Amino acid sequence: MNIYLVRHGETDWNRAGRLQGHTDIPLNENGRMQIGQVAEVLADICSDIELILSSPLSRAYESAEIVADRLSYRKEDIIVEPLLIERCFGIGEGLTIAEREKYPGDNYPEMEVFEDLLSRAKSAFEKIVNSFNKVENILVVAHGALLYAMITAITDGKIEYGGKLVTFDQGSIHLIRYLEGAIEIARYSEEDAGFKNIRS
């Protein structure tokens, strides 16, 4: 099973450095362009995406729609998966980087507890591999914190959450190769015109 992970494109809040979380901010024009480029890459490396799953937030769902258009995948067949929603950052949502400095360690009142985020991300992954085990190529469109948490959870912490080994930029593409419990993780590199292994 090949699970392609795509982080949504840029929003105005991304550009301004504001924390988004559950706040439903749409893509901006640059974000749509970023995902258009992602769609072209996916069409080249794996045009046979059999299933697309998306977070319910509009910035992820519109990103999924843009890719679906390019791959001739019916938009009505995109599955919205609530487990893929971004981490809730409580009262931190909407704050700029400077405004967040008064919260040491990025601990915001009412935010989703880290252990709960890890558990949810792992549940999302397990649901995908168990519910769609006959599907070879799957695209998941979601958010930075959720995708970091998923990679951390499925590697039992060997890939640190928010660490430098894996970086989920807007419009980035990662690949999880999953076979009978064995996991390989790779990142798409434009320089290499392909996927470079991060962990086997």
C-alpha positions in Angstrom: 0.0 0.0 0.0 1.3 3.4 -1.0 -0.1 6.3 1.1 0.8 9.7 -0.3 0.6 12.5 2.3 0.0 16.0 1.1 -0.2 19.1 3.3 -2.7 21.6 2.1 -1.5 24.7 0.2 -0.9 28.2 1.7 -3.6 30.3 3.3 -3.5 34.0 4.3 -3.0 32.9 7.9 0.0 30.7 6.9 1.5 33.7 5.2 0.9 35.9 8.2 2.3 33.3 10.6 -1.0 32.9 12.4 -1.9 29.6 14.1 -4.9 28.0 12.4 -5.9 24.8 14.1 -9.6 24.2 13.7 -10.2 27.7 12.4 -11.4 27.2 8.8 -9.2 29.4 6.7 -9.4 28.9 2.9 -6.5 28.6 0.5 -5.2 31.8 -1.1 -4.1 32.0 -4.7 -0.5 31.0 -3.9 -1.9 28.0 -2.1 -3.9 27.0 -5.1 -0.9 27.3 -7.3 1.2 25.2 -4.9 -1.4 22.4 -5.0 -1.6 22.7 -8.8 2.1 21.9 -8.8 1.5 19.0 -6.4 -1.2 17.7 -8.7 1.2 17.7 -11.7 3.8 15.8 -9.7 1.3 13.2 -8.6 0.1 12.8 -12.2 3.6 12.1 -13.2 4.7 9.7 -10.4 1.4 8.1 -9.6 -1.6 8.9 -11.9 -3.4 5.8 -10.5 -4.6 7.2 -7.2 -7.5 5.0 -6.3 -8.7 6.8 -3.2 -8.5 10.3 -1.8 -9.2 11.1 1.8 -9.3 14.7 3.2 -9.6 16.6 6.4 -13.0 18.3 6.7 -11.4 21.8 6.8 -11.8 23.7 3.6 -8.1 24.4 3.0 -7.4 20.6 2.9 -10.6 19.7 1.0 -10.1 22.3 -1.7 -6.5 21.0 -2.1 -7.9 17.5 -2.5 -10.3 18.8 -5.1 -7.5 20.4 -7.1 -5.6 17.2 -7.2 -8.7 15.2 -8.0 -9.4 17.4 -11.0 -5.9 16.8 -12.4 -6.1 13.1 -11.8 -9.6 12.8 -13.3 -10.8 11.5 -9.9 -14.5 12.3 -9.2 -14.7 15.0 -6.5 -17.9 13.3 -5.1 -15.7 10.3 -4.3 -13.3 12.2 -2.0 -13.8 10.8 1.5 -13.9 13.4 4.3 -12.3 11.8 7.4 -12.9 13.7 10.6 -9.8 12.0 12.3 -7.6 14.0 9.8 -8.7 17.4 11.1 -5.9 19.7 12.3 -4.9 19.8 16.0 -7.0 22.3 18.0 -4.8 25.0 19.4 -7.4 26.5 21.7 -6.9 30.2 22.3 -3.7 30.1 20.4 -5.7 30.0 17.1 -5.4 33.3 15.2 -2.3 34.4 17.1 0.9 35.5 15.3 4.3 34.2 16.1 5.0 37.3 18.2 1.7 37.1 20.0 2.4 33.4 20.9 5.6 34.2 22.7 3.7 34.7 26.0 2.9 31.0 26.0 6.1 29.0 26.8 6.4 25.8 24.9 3.4 26.6 22.7 1.1 25.4 25.4 -2.2 27.2 24.8 -5.3 26.9 27.1 -7.9 24.6 25.6 -5.6 23.1 23.0 -5.7 19.4 22.1 -3.4 17.5 24.5 -0.4 16.1 22.6 -1.1 12.5 23.7 -4.6 12.8 22.3 -3.3 14.1 19.0 -0.9 11.2 18.7 -3.6 8.7 19.5 -6.0 10.3 17.0 -3.3 10.4 14.2 -2.5 6.7 14.9 -6.2 5.8 14.8 -6.5 7.7 11.4 -3.6 5.7 10.0 -4.9 2.4 11.3 -8.4 3.1 9.9 -6.8 3.7 6.5 -4.8 0.6 6.4 -7.5 -1.6 7.8 -10.5 -0.2 6.0 -8.9 0.1 2.6 -6.4 -2.8 2.6 -7.3 -3.8 -1.0 -6.4 -0.3 -2.3 -2.8 0.1 -3.5 -2.5 3.9 -4.0 -4.1 6.3 -1.5 -3.8 10.1 -1.2 -4.3 11.8 2.2 -4.7 15.6 2.3 -4.4 17.0 5.8 -2.4 19.4 8.0 1.0 19.9 9.4 0.5 19.0 13.1 -1.7 16.0 12.2 0.8 14.7 9.7 3.8 15.2 12.0 1.8 13.3 14.7 0.9 10.5 12.3 4.6 9.9 11.4 5.7 10.1 15.1 2.9 7.7 16.1 3.6 5.0 13.4 7.3 5.1 14.1 6.8 4.8 17.8 8.5 8.2 18.3 11.6 7.3 16.3 10.8 10.3 14.1 10.3 13.1 16.5 7.2 15.3 16.3 8.2 18.6 14.8 11.8 17.5 14.3 13.9 18.3 11.3 14.0 14.8 9.9 10.6 15.2 8.4 9.2 18.7 7.4 5.7 19.2 6.2 5.8 22.4 4.2 2.6 23.6 2.5 2.2 21.5 -0.6 4.8 19.0 0.4 4.5 15.3 -0.6 5.5 12.4 1.5 5.0 8.7 0.9 4.4 5.9 3.4 5.0 2.5 1.9 3.1 0.0 4.1 3.3 -3.8 3.7 2.3 -6.3 6.4 3.2 -3.9 9.2 6.5 -2.8 7.7 6.8 0.9 7.1 9.0 3.0 4.8 8.8 6.7 4.7 10.0 8.9 1.9 9.8 12.6 0.9 9.4 13.8 -2.7 12.4 15.8 -3.8 12.2 18.0 -6.9 16.0 17.8 -7.2 15.9 14.1 -7.4 12.7 14.0 -9.3 11.5 11.2 -7.1 11.2 10.0 -3.5 14.1 9.9 -1.1 13.9 7.5 1.8 13.7 9.0 5.3 13.2 5.8 7.2 13.0 2.1 6.3 
